[in-house]
Amino acid sequence: MGRTRKVGSAGRFEARAGATIRKRLAAIEVVMRQRHQCPQCMAKTVKRVSIGIWACKRCGHKFAGGAYVPQTKLGEMARRARVTGTTL
């Protein structure tokens, strides 16, 4: 296995991908693998099931979100526009 001190799990790509891309991937994977807040029960128990599918281990709520994070910035903007009732 290659050196993984700086890039963590992205070290599996060794020198093939390049240092900058591996560091970027490592940052994305750290955020993706941590526990996120459930939009229904507000507990920090949401984990990624598959690409874009997230599930809460506490209440069982399963929902679609971003590929790497449950709530994307674009999704937040759309939710705010729906809540306020403005049309785009």
Beta strands, then each sheet from edge to edge (+ up, - down):
strand 1: 46-50
strand 2: 53-56
strand 3: 62-64
sheet 1: 1+ 2- 3+
end
